[in-house]
Amino acid sequence: MAEHTSSSIDIEAAPADVMGVIADFARYPEWTGEVKEAEVLEKDAAGRAGKVRLLLDAGAIKDDHTLAYTWTGDHEVSWTLVKSQMLRALDGSYRLRPLDGGARTEVTYQLTVDVKIPMLGMIKRKAEKVIIDRALAGLKKRVESGPAAS
């Protein structure tokens, strides 16, 4: 099995508020930086995104890929790569853990990336770490800034 990279951050908000931002794919371009476009292609029985197309521009890496999402309860979402131009794998998850009676949330982001072009494992791990750290920082900033105007 491929190695993965993970990191955690504490966010000053309830898990439901954090998951609300994670599940709002239409707003990803506002806070993720690398995601320029997000389109929900399919929804699950509960109305949550089941399949999402993402247009990514991360400098050297530009990709149009589709991810399949699995929602586990109210505190976990994971995804796997369905199709991509540049990637062989893009599997990850967000796991939320309530802190301080639910007033704060620890968010753990785990990611495994495999590109179609040859790349040293050490460089891949560093890229995963950069992606995770940026995503967690963007998520924290977006959640803690409060509800955005619709």
ABEGO torsion letter per residue (X at the ends): XBBBBBBBBBBBBBAAAAAAAAABAAAAAAAAGABABBBBABBBAAGBBABBBBBBBBEABBBBBBBBBBBBEAABBBBBBABBAABABBBBBBBBBBBGGGABBBBBBBBBBBBABBBBAAAAAAAAAAAAAAAAAAAAAAAAAEBBBX
